[in-house]
Amino acid sequence: MYRLWLLILVTTVFQPVRAATPADDLLPSIAIIGTGNVGSALGVSWGRAGYPIIYGSRTPESKELRELLSRSGNARAVLPHQAASHADVIVLALPFKPALELLPKMGNLDGKLLIDPINALTFDTDQQRVGTFDALLAEQIQALAPNAHVVKALNAVNAVNMSADRDFKGPISIPIAGDNLAAKQTVAKLIAVLDLQAMDVGPLFNARYIEAMAPLYVYMNYFVRPPGGFEYNLTHSKQ
């Protein structure tokens, strides 16, 4: 059961369909690499908000993909490298090790905005401990795609809350870190579509601190919930 819960977190129901507008033609296309809980939820939410969605999957013709496409607005499914090559924004909605293995096979990612929502966590169910089996995830991804604009985001929020239609009605903060300001501004807009609150916490170096938020989040929501489960809600200090 805990493994299923972790997949929901790291690999969130959905926004109402709205009528398309001429401005939709200006929205960036988004490649969702991976079609698990995170990938499918983000694809459906952003797709229904008018963003062109390209799912990257090893089985783009599968029945599951056809069903997902039917809920995702203007969407199609292709192989991962094809999705990456045709999109402006790429979301790596994969477990950490498969993501690292896939990145070198995805072709030229120069100038692409690469969103990293990944965690690499360990569980000790007997001791009720959550740890990490790898660190500096975003920096490793940046090293494999040195000319992409990597932004760490959406790793410390449950997949079921990646939608304006979620049951949880309180504010949820999404810290984002990256070295390119324009890329972070684009990610902040995408997060706002989900009715979540982006908070720029600086350069990609600080992604290590966002990643460190995940073990506590998972511990409280898996081992303690209820009543200890929570979503992060950060506020700016007032001057």
N, C-alpha and C positions, 0 to 999 in steps of 0.2 A: 504493500500500500504506500509506503513512504517513497518508493522509487517512482510510482505513478505521480505522487504529489510533486516530486522534484521535477519531473518532465513537464508538468503543467507550468512550473515556475520558469524554467530555463529554456525551454525550446521554442482574456485574456479574456443579455448578452450583447449584442451587436447593435449598431446604430441604425436608425430608420433610414430607408431609402429616400433620397431626396431627388427632385427633378434636376436634370443636368442644366448647366448654364454655359454661355459662351466662354466664361472665364475658366471652365474646366479644361479647355484646350491648353491652358498655360500651366496646369498642374504637372509636377514632375512625375514620371513613371517610376514605379517602385517594384524592384525585384525582391520577392520573398523567397529566400533560399531555405527550404525546409517547410514542411506542411504539417508539423505537429501542432500542439495546442497554441503556442505563441504565434507561430507563423500563420496559421489559419485565422486566428482571432484578429491579428493585425491586418491581414489581407482583406478580410470581410469588412472590418470597420473602416479602413481607408478606402476600399473599393466602393463601398456604399456612400462614402462622402465625395465620390467623384474622381478619385485618383486612379489612373490606369495601373492595374496590378498584373505582374508577370510572376507566376509561381515557378520556382526552380525545383524540379523533382526528378529522381531517378526513374519514376514511373508516371510520366505526365499524361498517359492515356488511361490511367486506372479509373475504376468506378468511383473511388473516393475523391479523386481530383475533379471528376465531372460534377459530383455533388457540391464540392467546395466552390467550383467556378460558378455554379448556379446561384450562389449566395453572395458573390463578390463583385457585382456590378460589371464594369468593363474589365474583364480579366481573361487571361489565357495561361496555359501551362506548357512549359518546355523543359529541356534539360537545364541543369544549374548554370553551366557556362554560357548557354544561349540567353538565359534570363539576365545574367549579369551584363552581357554585352549590349543588350537592348534597353537597359534601364538607366535612369539618372541616379537613383538611390538604390542601394542594396542593403537588405537586412539579413544578417547571418543568424537565422533562427534555428541553429543547430547546436548539439552538444559540442563541447570545446575541442576534443580530439578530432572528430570528423570535420569540424570547421577548419582546423589547421591543415588537415590532409587535403581538403578540397581547394583551399585558396590558391595554391600554385597551379591548379588545373583550370582556373576560371578565366584565364586570358589576361588581357591588358586592362588593369583597373585604374590606370592613371587618371586623376581628376574626378574619380567617382566618389560619391558620398557613401561611406560604409558604416552602417549602424551595427554596433556590437552590444547585444543584450545578454551575453553569455556568462554563466557561472561555471565553476569547476569545484563541486562540493563533495565532501565525504560524509557518511553517516555512521555513527556508532549507536545502534538502537539500544544496546544493553546499558551503556553509560549515558544515553540521551545527549549525545554531542554531535554538533555539526562543525566540520572543518573544511579546509580547502586542500585539494591535491595538486593545485598549481596556482601560481600567482602572476600578477602583471599580465593578465590575459589580453587586454586591449593593446598593450605595447608589443606583445608577440604578434598580434594580428597586424599592427602597423608595420612591423619589420618584414612581414611576408608580402605586404602591399604598400611599399614605401611611398608611392606617389598618390595613394588614395587619401581621402580625408576621413579618418576614422573618428567616430564619435561614440563614446560609451553612454548607453542609456537603456532604461527599461529592464534592468537586471534584478531589481529589488522590488518588484510588484508582481502580484499573482496574475496569471494569464486571464483569469475570469474577470479581472478589473480593468482590462485594456479595452474598455468600451464605455460610452456614455450611458448605455442601458444597464450597467452593472447594478447589483443590489446594494453594494456599499455606496452610500450617498455622501460621505464626508470627503473633504479635499485630500488628494493624494499627490505627494511631491515626487518628481522624477529628476534627480540630479543628472546633469549631463557634463561630460568632459571631452575636450578636443582641442586641437591646435589651430583650427580654421574657424574664424568667427562666422563667416557666411554659412558654413556647413552646420554649425550649431544653431544658427537662426532658423535654418530649414527644419532641423530636427525639432526645435521648439514648436514650430507651427504644426508639425505632424503630431506631436504630443498633445497640443491644444485640441486637435480634432478628436482625440480620445477623451476629452474633458478631464485631462490630467494637467498638472502644473509643473512645467519645466523650470529647473533652476540651474543656471550656468555656474559650475564650480571651478572653472578654470581650464588649464591645459590638459592634454592627455595624460601627463604624469600623474594627475590627481585621480585618474580612473582607478588606481589601486585602492583608493579610499572608498569609492563607490562600490567596488567589488567586495570590500571588507564589510559592507552593510548587509550583504546577502546571508551569511551564516546566521547572524542574529535573527534576521527576518524569518528564515526558514525554521530555525529552532522555535521561535515563539509561535509560529503559525502551525507547525506540525506537532511538536511535543507538548506545548502548553495550551494551545487553543482547544476548546474554549476554557477559560475566558481571556487568555493572555494574548491572543492573536491581534495584530495591528497592521496598519499601513503607515508608511512614513509620511509625515506632514511637517515640512520645514518652513520656517517663516524668516523673512528678512528683519533685521533689527531696525528699529525706527531711530532716526537721528533727531 
